[in-house]
């Protein structure tokens, strides 16, 4: 097996599993309980919170959620609803994850004015658009740290600089970048991260909320997580998230350096296949992201062919999705439908080896050739 | 998501290629939607003697093209016209709902190849007799088939 779909799901680090286990069996107390079992669980949550805060270098609060999707929903809807008296204008980049785009569309229906920031061909937000559209009643700007599909890292320093002139807060979805590049210096009021992207368990994520930023909760109940996210905390998952954050803080640089070499070898060799093109930015991209489009063929066919050879990958092609619409990210970058259909997305992780890359590069040209030989669009 | 039969036809598609001196050629789909297929037929004594396909699309598109050509090979024109999208999907052990609309166009491509065969022979009476006037009209207008609700292109 050669797994290149880390952006979809990553295995949990064994050290993380070990840290979690006692909180399922021995330390199973409810963190809201006023007895020693509860105290033990509460202590573990606060310890995890510190570790995650340390990873993102934030001074403020951190709310544990069920994952990045909930954190993004909380950031957008929670902030907009709480601050609607200040203004109802929101800017979000057009290449955000659907867990940002769909809450933004929901806010549109609630009467907020949402504008989508266009991107250039590399997927970078157009800074002049933000500058031009920013107004007194703009309350929120949401621009991701890096794109999970095309790997492009956004010019967030420049975005922050533009926002200095306004009262709008910046939300950064750092789900794709955490553990791959430095997330400790993000100059944002709201930051989303998830556990599974740093080899922690699924079903847990967090929203960082800077001091003096107020949001409205989406889930009401017993008032857990400082009233911002009710529901008994998933203690083992939060402990695992904390452990994963601790490991990531220490190891991400070395891991990324090694992974980047594997990535570059894949890109260099895959681009030797004729009519293949790199999607996303050639330099300012995540060290673990390869997104290449092959003309005349369709992505799901490439992915299934790779799977038959023991290699797991992904695609931005419509045919692998439920709606059959091609990736909105690739389309926002200006690709035509038929170009977007032929994309292959490989996301690497810390368990990938040189042998995995050898295996991929050995079979990939043959797969592309085979599919092209069947395609009516390929006339060579 | 897919049946073993779909995987099998995707991995080992039958009748791939192009017939240079085809008696009829039918194309449906749209590269914008991610599915485009062309079927070529050779007809002898009213039977489909040879058939080949070229497909741009997902595994379902390739498998349905392969299965449809297998089903049509050796059949009379009238028998081949009985091959529907549902029949192709059934022969493959079923397809996901959205794939029925977007990837299972092979039966339509076959119908168009048959219309093209009659058109090339100037046999427009036969087109009328077999109720294929709508296909002919679409082909002459250069219209691609509708993929249904799952594809907006």
Interface residues (C-beta under 8 A of the other chain):
Chain A: X296 X297 X298 X300 X301 X304 X308 X317 X318 X319 X320 X322 X323 X324 X325 X326 X336 X337 X338 X341 X373 X374 X375 X376 X377
Chain B: X7 X10 X11 X13 X16 X27 X31 X32 X33 X34 X35 X36 X37 X38 X53 X54 X55 X56 X57 X58 X59 X60 X61 X62 X98 X102 X103 X147 X150 X151 X152 X153
